[in-house]
């Protein structure tokens, strides 16, 4: 259901009234869907992306000082990120290093769960960015999307830590709930995806398309699995003959 290319006629029918009311820019009707920058696969540090980011910051008036930090109107460009999960350190430390290379006074702090709850909950929102998982709504998204993107959840949802609220998105979310066919749902979700991506409210951390699972071959699953269904144990089964073979080889006791 991801938006691709320029809007389809169905998407335009959803977006144009919002443009006419001044809730969305006219460019949303003609521009291709925004895509996150893709780094090089063969190098750990993609200087092309760093140069592009540096040029955008220069254009916005954030100039680099003698200490290597960017400032504008006397204010230092800072980005404070927090979480309680230590497994995020490898990814987030690399992100911080790249931000500091750009001249951003960036930091990632590990805090305990009570502190995280206090700082990340309304009305505090005491952070600049928070590594988190945004609700995707499942294979048939509906009202659950309001937990992440609806104005109704901006002050009371753990899925909307950024306090996101936008009247145009609220209108599209109502259309998502009202969709009476699979085709209508697909079109509406694509329009929603297009609007959200155009606002650059999320920095994607990484994407891994494969599931890395190690298991003895006495456990089996169907050759064709449902989407995201590898971890659904109810569709796995135990093969006693293969288990006996493993025992005979001394693999299992």
Steps between C-alpha positions, in 0.01 A plus 500: 500500500800730473466810285710490184566750223250781450151475652246279328161650403353337809761662724446837334127475574589465870777758513362781283224612741765527771720706268205725412441563872865591552570196717756355258742659251404480132825313427355188666282457188792493255816398683624144515478328838789599727763234549756471776861532392670169420856446609764317302509124558877473462619764748442562869506880471303657217651845456255581222215506750706701748580758235133527401395543864771758556383701200141501630612624842713773339201605292284517813749738663664258745866594457798311646698680768866469594411219742338296222143554624224663301324811628224729385386820670731419791348155561695175469341225293445215747328163483450308827381141463414262784387141554534216749596228248873431487462286186442824306849629582683374187249664266445816700870560569569490126215746445640734767845485340355600162302784655806631682698481176236739360549741788196396703548477878340154509475254787336166580445426868405168657263556792290265714138417421340733759706793369405414142133488592528837671692673223318346204144547627277807470517775596878471542622370161851565634700386197578602144475154348401160631590165340169322479275286283212684339178304463451377146140388539553143385408350162155659515556835675208686648417696813820385674690752286349780708712379794810616311380779273168636628472833678285318755810309616756780504496529881411149613648225283827310537489455122496875440800609705569788263162657581415496130179677393393618156144585389557371146622166633201483736267530202680224313492276807122539510490385138712198590242396758216562254655297213242247382719297263854373474561732204378806693718403797808462281447839336439680828802345673719599205377859532574490874846354441574770239406782738692362798814437298486850352527646851823319593384440858691172536864404447508132396773318694550189289313230313566126493283296268615158626428307818811347656384189682710197596320175576549125484343346192275282715282810510328577171265761357309539171714595201273797434451712810252782561651851509696554823393151608833326566468548875143366514571169671151357444593426137822311589514128573736241646654228278580200723704318232733797454532533877606133524756556224648795687523292816670218311764746377556626853364845424225459756517312826 
